[in-house]
Amino acid sequence: MVKEEKEENRGSVEFQVFSFTNKIRRLASHLELHKKDFSLERGLRRLLGKRRLLLAYLAKKNRVHYKKLIGQLNIRLQ
């Protein structure tokens, strides 16, 4: 996403998915090093669930933005 676009639409579904994806990637890399960090694993699962719900909502409301977003973030096989 473009920086100006991110600053303008912080509450948009697209920005929230983008933000969750960045957090998920960061936490996943931490979890690879610290395999026994179970509290982090729980938090990661919560974030994955929130992102999944937001993506389901976006797919239902605006299929074009959904396809564009998952293509940009490279999070699902198409």
Secondary structure, 3 states (H helix, E strand, C coil): CCHHHHHHCCCCHHHHHHHHHHHHHHHHHHHHHCCCCHHHHHHHHHHHHHHHHHHHHHHHHCHHHHHHHHHHHCCCCC
